[in-house]
């Protein structure tokens, strides 16, 4: 069983049920138009001990921040503003009250930074390991909501930051090197909340999502949903210091925004972004009509069987 095969089977099973006004599975968030030109956005993510984090390598405060950050990133990827969350925790025997309080301090820090209310959730006991589930709610003007399905041939593909630091940091952690700068970056993702809202308001931006599983996997979601292809130039992928090209393309958990924009307005968009945020949008390729992903090296096609993180793959 693959993750996306399982998701496809869920979509088919529930297809005949009423949508009740929701635009559901297929994007970073589900969308509920409110009828006044605005929409609510809903997303949920799990973090499971031993899969998403090692307790001995991650402080409770860092874990609290990360649990929220990955959900805020989903809202940002839709062009929305996060407004509230629900938090559910399953804690095993032996987790101290001090650990739980420190976790909530980290969660509160990021909630306070972005003005996000904690409005509910659940707590329970776990028989093995910590499990964290966060549901985040966002708001956006309907016209500003960005979907994976809106990429168009001729669009320039951008990433909003350097890639590979998180994947390289995970490699350090798995090798027992918990104190490296890259390991710290892996444990402390920074959701591009302001950037997502700004890009959502730009009409020349068509499709958008966040990079959670790696460029090599996540770009395919846009291609599949938009029924297009892409050419990605390997030499243009921005590789973070300490990472390598394959980790930048496949490592995952960078939580930078991936977007496509009108090719005739892409340079102006990148200039306006730099003026607003002080850093670049990196053009890494183009959307095509070919219905396939082609890797290029200095303009020449290169055959690479590169994929990002696969949740159900045996390791």
RAFEN-V926685 format. One record per residue. RES is the residue in one letter. SS is DSSP state (A for helix, B for strand, O for the rest). PSI is psi in degrees with one decimal (NA if undefined). Layout:
res=RES ss=SS psi=PSI
res=RES ss=SS psi=PSI
This chain:
res=X ss=O psi=131.5
res=X ss=O psi=158.0
res=X ss=A psi=-48.5
res=X ss=A psi=-25.5
res=X ss=A psi=-41.1
res=X ss=A psi=-44.3
res=X ss=A psi=-42.5
res=X ss=A psi=-38.6
res=X ss=A psi=-34.5
res=X ss=A psi=-45.5
res=X ss=A psi=-45.4
res=X ss=A psi=-41.8
res=X ss=A psi=-35.8
res=X ss=A psi=4.8
res=X ss=O psi=-31.2
res=X ss=O psi=-10.2
res=X ss=O psi=150.1
res=X ss=O psi=141.4
res=X ss=O psi=-17.8
res=X ss=O psi=36.4
res=X ss=O psi=-7.7
res=X ss=B psi=146.8
res=X ss=B psi=111.8
res=X ss=O psi=-125.3
res=X ss=O psi=135.1
res=X ss=O psi=-15.8
res=X ss=O psi=-179.7
res=X ss=O psi=-27.7
res=X ss=O psi=152.5
res=X ss=B psi=151.9
res=X ss=B psi=132.9
res=X ss=B psi=101.2
res=X ss=B psi=138.1
res=X ss=O psi=-3.4
res=X ss=O psi=0.0
res=X ss=O psi=19.8
res=X ss=O psi=-1.2
res=X ss=B psi=167.6
res=X ss=B psi=151.0
res=X ss=B psi=144.5
res=X ss=B psi=139.1
res=X ss=B psi=133.1
res=X ss=B psi=156.8
res=X ss=B psi=141.2
res=X ss=B psi=146.1
res=X ss=B psi=143.4
res=X ss=B psi=124.9
res=X ss=B psi=129.9
res=X ss=B psi=136.3
res=X ss=O psi=-17.0
res=X ss=O psi=-51.4
res=X ss=O psi=-17.4
res=X ss=B psi=156.0
res=X ss=O psi=127.0
res=X ss=A psi=-35.3
res=X ss=A psi=-15.8
res=X ss=A psi=-3.7
res=X ss=O psi=128.1
res=X ss=O psi=157.1
res=X ss=A psi=-38.6
res=X ss=A psi=-44.4
res=X ss=A psi=-41.0
res=X ss=A psi=-38.2
res=X ss=A psi=-43.6
res=X ss=A psi=-44.6
res=X ss=A psi=-39.8
res=X ss=A psi=-38.4
res=X ss=A psi=-41.1
res=X ss=A psi=-41.7
res=X ss=A psi=-27.3
res=X ss=A psi=-40.1
res=X ss=A psi=-33.7
res=X ss=A psi=-38.8
res=X ss=A psi=-42.5
res=X ss=A psi=-43.6
res=X ss=A psi=-37.5
res=X ss=A psi=-18.2
res=X ss=O psi=1.7
res=X ss=O psi=16.6
res=X ss=O psi=170.5
res=X ss=B psi=121.5
res=X ss=B psi=138.6
res=X ss=B psi=-26.2
res=X ss=B psi=158.8
res=X ss=B psi=159.4
res=X ss=B psi=137.7
res=X ss=B psi=127.4
res=X ss=B psi=136.2
res=X ss=B psi=133.1
res=X ss=B psi=116.4
res=X ss=B psi=131.8
res=X ss=B psi=165.9
res=X ss=O psi=139.0
res=X ss=O psi=-14.2
res=X ss=O psi=122.3
res=X ss=O psi=162.1
res=X ss=A psi=-36.0
res=X ss=A psi=-41.9
res=X ss=A psi=-46.3
res=X ss=A psi=-39.9
res=X ss=A psi=-38.6
res=X ss=A psi=-39.5
res=X ss=A psi=-46.8
res=X ss=A psi=-29.4
res=X ss=A psi=-45.1
res=X ss=A psi=-42.1
res=X ss=A psi=-40.0
res=X ss=A psi=-39.4
res=X ss=A psi=-48.9
res=X ss=A psi=-35.3
res=X ss=A psi=-43.5
res=X ss=A psi=-40.8
res=X ss=A psi=-39.0
res=X ss=A psi=7.5
res=X ss=O psi=42.1
res=X ss=O psi=124.2
res=X ss=B psi=143.6
res=X ss=B psi=114.9
res=X ss=B psi=1.2
res=X ss=B psi=-169.6
res=X ss=B psi=-150.6
res=X ss=B psi=155.4
res=X ss=B psi=145.6
res=X ss=B psi=172.6
res=X ss=B psi=142.4
res=X ss=B psi=142.5
res=X ss=O psi=-17.5
res=X ss=O psi=108.8
res=X ss=O psi=160.7
res=X ss=O psi=134.4
res=X ss=B psi=133.1
res=X ss=B psi=128.7
res=X ss=B psi=127.1
res=X ss=B psi=132.6
res=X ss=B psi=125.6
res=X ss=B psi=142.4
res=X ss=B psi=138.6
res=X ss=B psi=169.6
res=X ss=B psi=149.0
res=X ss=B psi=152.0
res=X ss=B psi=137.8
res=X ss=A psi=-37.6
res=X ss=A psi=-16.5
res=X ss=A psi=-7.6
res=X ss=O psi=127.7
res=X ss=O psi=133.2
res=X ss=B psi=161.7
res=X ss=A psi=-17.9
res=X ss=A psi=5.0
res=X ss=A psi=11.7
res=X ss=O psi=145.9
res=X ss=O psi=144.5
res=X ss=O psi=136.9
res=X ss=O psi=-16.3
res=X ss=O psi=144.8
res=X ss=B psi=137.5
res=X ss=B psi=125.3
res=X ss=B psi=151.0
res=X ss=B psi=143.2
res=X ss=O psi=48.3
res=X ss=O psi=168.4
res=X ss=O psi=150.3
res=X ss=B psi=154.2
res=X ss=O psi=-14.2
res=X ss=A psi=-41.7
res=X ss=A psi=-43.8
res=X ss=A psi=-40.0
res=X ss=A psi=-35.8
res=X ss=A psi=-38.1
res=X ss=A psi=-40.0
res=X ss=A psi=-41.7
res=X ss=A psi=-45.6
res=X ss=A psi=-44.9
res=X ss=A psi=-22.1
res=X ss=O psi=1.4
res=X ss=O psi=7.9
res=X ss=O psi=81.3
res=X ss=O psi=-19.8
res=X ss=O psi=9.5
res=X ss=O psi=156.0
res=X ss=A psi=-36.6
res=X ss=A psi=-39.1
res=X ss=A psi=-38.9
res=X ss=A psi=-38.7
res=X ss=A psi=-38.4
res=X ss=A psi=-39.7
res=X ss=A psi=-15.3
res=X ss=O psi=65.9
res=X ss=O psi=148.1
res=X ss=O psi=104.5
res=X ss=O psi=139.7
res=X ss=O psi=67.4
res=X ss=A psi=-52.3
res=X ss=A psi=-39.8
res=X ss=A psi=-41.2
res=X ss=A psi=-42.1
res=X ss=A psi=-41.5
res=X ss=A psi=-45.8
res=X ss=A psi=-33.9
res=X ss=A psi=-33.0
res=X ss=O psi=-6.5
res=X ss=O psi=121.0
res=X ss=O psi=-26.3
res=X ss=O psi=-12.8
res=X ss=B psi=125.9
res=X ss=B psi=-71.9
res=X ss=B psi=151.7
res=X ss=B psi=148.8
res=X ss=B psi=174.6
res=X ss=B psi=156.9
res=X ss=O psi=93.3
res=X ss=O psi=-35.5
res=X ss=O psi=-0.5
res=X ss=O psi=144.1
res=X ss=A psi=-40.7
res=X ss=A psi=-30.7
res=X ss=A psi=-44.2
res=X ss=A psi=-34.7
res=X ss=A psi=-30.5
res=X ss=A psi=-28.8
res=X ss=A psi=-41.7
res=X ss=A psi=-43.2
res=X ss=A psi=-43.8
res=X ss=A psi=-46.3
res=X ss=A psi=-33.7
res=X ss=A psi=-8.4
res=X ss=O psi=50.7
res=X ss=O psi=-178.4
res=X ss=B psi=-175.8
res=X ss=B psi=150.3
res=X ss=B psi=125.8
res=X ss=B psi=124.6
res=X ss=B psi=113.5
res=X ss=A psi=-36.2
res=X ss=A psi=-10.5
res=X ss=A psi=-6.8
res=X ss=O psi=123.9
res=X ss=O psi=108.9
res=X ss=B psi=123.2
res=X ss=O psi=150.7
res=X ss=O psi=130.7
res=X ss=O psi=-8.3
res=X ss=O psi=170.8
res=X ss=O psi=171.1
res=X ss=A psi=-45.0
res=X ss=A psi=-38.3
res=X ss=A psi=-38.7
res=X ss=A psi=-35.5
res=X ss=A psi=-27.4
res=X ss=A psi=-10.3
res=X ss=O psi=-39.3
res=X ss=O psi=168.3
res=X ss=O psi=27.2
res=X ss=O psi=-28.2
res=X ss=O psi=32.7
res=X ss=O psi=157.0
res=X ss=B psi=138.3
res=X ss=B psi=127.0
res=X ss=B psi=160.1
res=X ss=B psi=145.5
res=X ss=B psi=149.6
res=X ss=O psi=122.5
res=X ss=O psi=-27.3
res=X ss=O psi=-13.1
res=X ss=O psi=9.2
res=X ss=A psi=-41.8
res=X ss=A psi=-40.7
res=X ss=A psi=-39.0
res=X ss=A psi=-47.2
res=X ss=A psi=-38.5
res=X ss=A psi=-42.4
res=X ss=A psi=-37.8
res=X ss=A psi=-45.3
res=X ss=A psi=-40.4
res=X ss=A psi=-38.0
res=X ss=A psi=-41.0
res=X ss=A psi=-7.3
res=X ss=O psi=6.6
res=X ss=O psi=168.7
res=X ss=O psi=153.9
res=X ss=O psi=130.0
res=X ss=B psi=116.4
res=X ss=B psi=121.5
res=X ss=B psi=-6.3
res=X ss=B psi=-166.0
res=X ss=B psi=149.0
res=X ss=B psi=136.9
res=X ss=B psi=177.8
res=X ss=O psi=3.8
res=X ss=O psi=-10.1
res=X ss=O psi=34.7
res=X ss=O psi=157.2
res=X ss=B psi=122.0
res=X ss=B psi=123.8
res=X ss=B psi=133.9
res=X ss=B psi=146.0
res=X ss=B psi=109.7
res=X ss=O psi=40.2
res=X ss=O psi=-6.0
res=X ss=B psi=129.1
res=X ss=B psi=139.7
res=X ss=B psi=129.6
res=X ss=O psi=116.5
res=X ss=O psi=128.3
res=X ss=O psi=66.8
res=X ss=O psi=134.4
res=X ss=O psi=156.2
res=X ss=O psi=-159.6
res=X ss=O psi=133.6
res=X ss=O psi=116.5
res=X ss=O psi=-32.4
res=X ss=O psi=7.3
res=X ss=O psi=134.3
res=X ss=O psi=140.1
res=X ss=O psi=NA
